[in-house]
Amino acid sequence: MTEIFREVDEELRRDNWKKLWQRFGKYGIAFVIIIVAAAALNVGWHDYQLRQQRSSSDAFLVALELAKSDRIPEALAEFAVLKEDGAGGYAILAEFRQAALRSKKGETDTAIEIYDRISKTSSEDDILRELATLYSVILQSETGDAAALIARLVSIAEDSRPWRYSARETIAVLNIRLGKTIKAREGFAALVDDLEAPRNMRARAAEMLRILDSN
């Protein structure tokens, strides 16, 4: 089939329609022309997407630099534009950065709202939804309903989930708030014993065990 497309393309460039007609017939020509045109459109669309992604990437880096320079209002404005028009995943990344900046400014409720919105957006990847849920819970870990927050993390803490260690650590902390020190100790001990858990998290868990054991 590829060879046919190549031959048709060569004949089209030479404008030798009569030869094409004799060889393939009018329906065969129409079919191949449609396929060739569709392929050209696909290449054009791919190029357009790449241009859009490059543009969004540049805008995202500009917004990050503004944030690093503590020009928060300007950074938020840039991220707001990207949230609406960003290509190739930059829209969702912009939302995460908006929430982080709102939290940094002390606008915790607004940050939680953003994370919760992401976590409930069915079009987003499970990994991103779970990450948003985790961030939302962490922001509420000192004041929110601890039992309800733990319930939100149970599935994220399962063995197959990518954010399981952070979820397990947060659950252990929330169990302390609930006065369930035995469960909290079990959670921290499991993290210490899990050699696949991040090293800094295992160190924090060990320190928490030391504190719990000293009380």
Secondary structure, DSSP 8 states (H G I E B T S, - for coil): -HHHHHHHHHHHHTT-HHHHHHHHHHHHHHHHHHHHHHHHHHHHHHHHHHHHHHHHHHHHHHHHHHHHTT-HHHHHHHHHHHHHH--TTHHHHHHHHHHHHHHHTT-HHHHHHHHHHHHT-TTS-HHHHHHHHHHHHHHHTTTS-HHHHHHHHTTTTSTT-TTHHHHHHHHHHHHHHTT-HHHHHHHHHHHHH-TTS-HHHHHHHHHHHHHHHH-
